[in-house]
Amino acid sequence: MTTIRPILAAVALTASLARLAAAQEPPQQTYEQPPQTYEQPPPQQQPYAPPPGYAPPQGYEAPPPATAPAAVGLGAAGQIVLSDDLLVTATRTSFSSAGTSVSSTSITLQPAVDYFVAPNLSIGGQLRIGISSSDYSGDQTTIGLLPRIGYNIPIGPSASIWPRGSLAYVHYSNSISSTGFGMTSSSYTFSFIAFVPVLFQPAPHFFVGGGPYLSTDLVSKMDSVDGAKSTEFGLLSTLGGYFGGI
């Protein structure tokens, strides 16, 4: 009994010291790794496709695909065209009253303005200013007014045919010196003129071309007396530009 007590006292002292040492030690910190967050990428958008067997309601019309606006060339409604026709001809003129023919050379400037009132349909007017030399009538100066109508016919992306018809009033001043002394006279004609040029557009809003023309007198007066009526054929070149259009 006496031996057991010291042993129990030693065990109790040891336990007390162990508890005291454990109380003095700092608490051990534990590290917890934060969870990694994972974001799933958004699903890829797929074009809508109707389910198999789907039929649109009756009367539904799908919208047309978007297209780039077409380039506007010569002939659009609302266009204004400024041009000039240069006439350089060597013609043979037949006079119905005398039954003879003569040769003549002429140069004529014909500035014009045309307006397309509808697609490819034009109305306009032209001023004629010219000089000519003939082995029959001598030298001649010309001034005239030519209202006209035309229709443009496209034949390619940058080419067209633009036939035009005019009713022309033209006044002539003549100077004849073949008889050895000078003589002057005046005359006028009322004529129908057709011109069929083929036009090419080497650049936007600009064209050049040319083609045949025909002129035939409907009325001819010389110093208030009926004069000889004539019919002429030739080649006419033209150049010009246009702007505007709807």
Buried (B, 14 or more C-beta within 10 A) or exposed (E): EEEEEEEEEEEEEEEEEEEEEEEEEEEEEEEEEEEEEEEEEEEEEEEEEEEEEEEEEEEEEEEEEEEEEEEBBBBBBBBBBBBBBEBEBEBEBBBEEEEEEBEBEBEBBBBBBBBBEEBBBBBBBBBBEBEBEBEBBBEBEBBBBBEBBBBBBBEEEBBBBBBBBBBBBBBBEBEBEEEEEEEEBEBBBBBBBBBBBBBBBEEEBEBBBBBEBBBBBEEBBBEEEEBBBBBBEBBBBBBBBBEBBE
